[in-house]
Amino acid sequence: MATERTSGGSGLVTRVRRHRYVGLVFNAAPATFWLGVFFVAPLAVMLYYSFGTRGAFGTVLLDPEHLGIQQYAYFFVPDGASIPQTIWWTLGWALGHFVPFVPNVAGGEPTAYVQLLFKSIYFGVVTTVFAFAIGYPMAYFVARKAPANYRNILVALVVLPYWASYLVRVYAIKIMLAKNGLLDNLLTTLNIADNVSLLYSNFAVGFGLVYIYVPFMILPVYASLEQLDTTLEEAAMDLGADRWDAFRRVTLPLSMPGVIAGSFLVFIPAVGAYVIPELLGGTDTATVGEFIASQFGSAGNWPLGAAAAFILMVIMFLGIWIYQSRTGGDIL
């Protein structure tokens, strides 16, 4: 009897192996189930909630008469404004707020939620720029200048902070930037300033974001630089280019896939960051991540929070799609 069961089981395996598509289904079933249950299904529920309406005491009304795009309109459109006015006010406010010496001539402002969204994107862009300015030289040193037997140690040092808890690292930054902290004591010792606290400011939020996410820039850039053929730079210098020209015309362009990958790995979590702005920032540094968390928490407005989350997600996917459509390449 045992022999019959064994032969029957092996026969089933043989039939599965002979049918390529059946084998693919069996191999993909566990991953598909996992993504479907723990990723697609929650997103579908949240999308459905984003078309609902907040009821009394934070309840969510999902009856047909309460379904619509009112949450998205509430997020984007100011009271009493038309769609063209909303677009004009948003563009005018963004240019006047983020571009130096450009006044806001639109005559109106976007909603507070759109302003939070722009502020979050601003934090993401600034974090990405500083992460590149810090991370590229470090990755270049590890990949090109450091001795080969020390490279693995240096890469391990880059990821070493991630052995500690995310919250521990953020609280360490908070202690360092607070009054009587490391920075305050250093400035006092140098007789530059006294009783300085940089907490609850744009600088504190930006500093925390750069510190947390700069390894996400270093690692892909290092991987890109390590794979480059060093003889290409040597050939460029043999043809008359100096070191700077060889770097600018050969190394930097060929390492751009790593730079782009690192930029996305830094920008996406920085835009949606919640813990860092919550702990290091104040009322003037609120971000869309904090707003989404508050809607699902104290405010009890799940439809608006779900709509804001999907708006942020669409913006991220739109940026990725634009990059892929223009370059025809993958991010990673």
N, C-alpha and C positions, 0 to 999 in steps of 0.2 A: 504493500500500500504506500509506504514511504517512497519507494522507488518511482511509483506512478506519479505521486505528487511532485517529486523532483523533476521528472521528465516533462511533466506538464508545465511547471514553472519555467524550465529552460526553453521549452517550445515557445512560450509567450514572449520571452526575452528575444528569442531568435526572430519571431515575427515582427516585433517592434523594431529590431535593428534593420530588417529588410525594408521596412517602410520608412523612408527618411522623414516624411512629414509627421508621422505618428511619433517618431523619436523626438523630433523638435518640440512637439506638444508636451510630451512627458517631461522633457528637460526644462521647458519654460514654465510649466504649470506652477511650481513652488514660488518662483520669483513673481510671476503674474498674480498669484493669489496674494502674496505679501504686499505688492504695490497697490493692488486693487482695494484691499481691505484697509490698509494703514496709510494710503496716500490719496488715491483717486476718490474713494468714498468720502473721507472727511472733507476734501476740497469740494466735492459735489454738494454735500450738505451745507457747507459754508456759502457756496454760491447761491444755493436756494434761499438761505437765510438773508442774503444781501438784498433780495427783492422783497423782503417782508417789511413789517412796520412794528415799531416799538409800541407795546401796549402798556397798561397800567402796571406799576411795580416791576418793570423790566421784563414783562412777558413779551414773547414774539408772536405777532399775529401773521399767520400764513394762509388765511382764507383768501379765496379768489378776489374778493373785493379789496383786500389789503395788499395784494401783490402788485409790484410795479418797479419803476426805476427811480422812485422818489428819493431813495438814499443817495444814489449817484448824483441826482440833481442837487440835493441838499449839500453834497460835498463840493460840487464845482460851481454852482450858479448862486451869486449873491441875491439877496431878497430884492425883487422888483427889477432885476436885470434880464435882458434878453441874451440869447446865445452870442450874437456879435459883440454886444457890450462886454460879456464875460470874457471872451477871447481878447478883446482890446485892453480891458483893465488888467488881465493877467499878464499879458506881454509888457505893458507899460510899467506895471509894478515890478516885474522881474528885472527889467533893464535898469530901472531907477534904483533898485535895492542892491543889485549885485554887480553892476557895471559902474566903475568910478566916473564921477563927473557927468553922469547922465541923469537928468531929472525925470520924475514921473509926470508925464504930460497926459496920461490917459484919463485923468479926472475921476478915477475910482480905484478901488482895490479888490482883489479876489477874496474869496472866503478865507476865514482863518485856517481852515483845513488845507487849502491849496498853499497857503503860506508855510504851513508846517511841512508840506510835501517838498516845496522848493528848498526850505532850510535843510531838510534831510538830504536832498540831492547835493546841496552845497557842501555839507559835511562829508558826503561820500567822495566828491571830487577832490576836495582839499586833502582828505586822508589818502586817496590814491596818489596824488601828486607827491606828497611828502614820503609816502611809502616807497615810491619809485626813486626819489632823490636819496633816500637812505639805503634802500635795499639793493639797488643796482650796483653801486660801488662795492658793497659787502659781497654780493654774489660774484662780482668780477674778481675780487681779491681771492676768494676761496677757490674759484674755478681756474684762475690763470696764474696767480702770484704765490699762493700758499704751496708748500711742499706737498707732494702727492700723498705721503704717509700721514699727513695731518688733516687732510680734507674731510675725511669721515668724522673726525673729532670736531672740527669746526661746524659741520652740518648738524651734528648732534647738539652742539651748544646753541644753535639757532632754535631748535625745537625744544630745548631743555625747559624753558618757561612753561610749556604746555604740560609738563608733568605736574604742575601745581594747578589748583582749581582756578577756574575763570574768575570767580568772585574774590578769591584770595588776591589775585593779581590786581583786580580793580580796586580793592580796599587798600592794597599797598600803594597804589598811585594816589589814592585819596589822602592817605597819611602823609605821603611825601609832599603834596601840594598844599596841605593845610597849614595854618599858623603853628609856629614852633615845630614845623616839619623839617625835612631834610633841606628843601629849597630855601625856606625861611632862615634856617640856621646858617646856610652857606652865604646868603646875601647879607646877613647880619655880620658874619665874620669878615667879609670883604668890605664892610661899611658902605654898601650900596643902598640897602633899604632895611627897614625893620618892621616886624609884625606884618609880613606879606602873606596873603592867602589868595591863591589863584583858583580856588575851588568855585564851583557854581558859575563858571564862565565858559565862553566859547573856547578859550585856550585849553581849559581842563578837559573838555569833551574831545577836542581835536587831539590833544596829547594822548589821552587814553585810547582813542581809536587807532592812532598810528602805532602806539606801543603794542597793542593787542594783535593788530593785523599785519604788521610789517613782515613777519615770517612768511605769510602767504604770498608776498611779492618776492622774497629772497629765493625760496625753493624752486619755483618754476623758472626763474631767470637763471639760477645756477644750473639747473638741468639743461637749459637751452645752451648756455655757454660751454658746458662741459662736452657737449656733443659736436661743437664746431671744430673744424679742421684748422689748427693753428698755422698750417702752411699757407693758408689764404692770406693772412696778415703779412707773412713773410714775403709772399709774392707781390703784394701791394707795395711794400717798402722797397723791394728790389726794382720796382717800376718807378720809383721816385717819390712815393708818398712817405710822409713822416708818420710817427706813431699816432698822432691825433687824427690825421686824415685816414689812416688805415682803420682806426677804431670807428670813425664817423661813417665811413663809406663801406666797410666790410663787416666789422663785428656787430655794431649796433643794428643795422638792418637785418642781419641773419639771426640775431637774438630777439627780434620783435615778437615771434610767437610766444616766447616765455614772458615777455613784458605784457602782452595782451592778456595772456592767461592770468598772470598775477594781478593785473588791473581789475579784471572781473572778479577774481577771488577776494580782492580787497573791497572793491566798490559795492558789491551786492550786500554783504553783511553789514558794511558801514552805514548804508542808507537805511536799512531796517533795524539798526541797533536799538536796543531798549535798556539794557542794564547799565551801560556806560553813561548815556545821558541822564538816566534816572539817579545814579549815585554821584556823578561828578558835575552834572549840570544843574541849572536852576530854572526858574520860570521863563527866562528869556532864551533858554537853550532847548526848549521842548521840541521833540521830533515826532515824526509820524508813527514811529514804533511805540513811543509812549502813549500817543493818542489811541492807537489800536488797542493797546493793553488796557487803557482806562475805560474804553467802551465795553470791553468784555468783562471788566471788573467793576469799579465803583460806579461808573455811569449807567451800567446796565442796559446799554443800547447795542445789542448784538447785531442787528441789521446794519447799522452804520459802521460798526467795527469790521464786519465782514466785507462791506463794500470798500472800505479804505484798504483792507488787506488785499483785495483783488485788484484794486487800482494800482497799488504798489507792485504787485506781482506782474501785471500786464506791462508796466513801464520797464521792469527788469527784462522780461522776455522780449519786449520790443527792441531794447538795446542790443540784446544778443542776436536777434534776427537781423537787425541792420548790419551788425558786424559780419555775420556769416554771409549775408547776401552781397556785401561789397567785396569781401575777400575770397569767398568761396571756400573758406577753410573752417576747421573746427577750433574751438577755444582751447581745448587741451590737446 
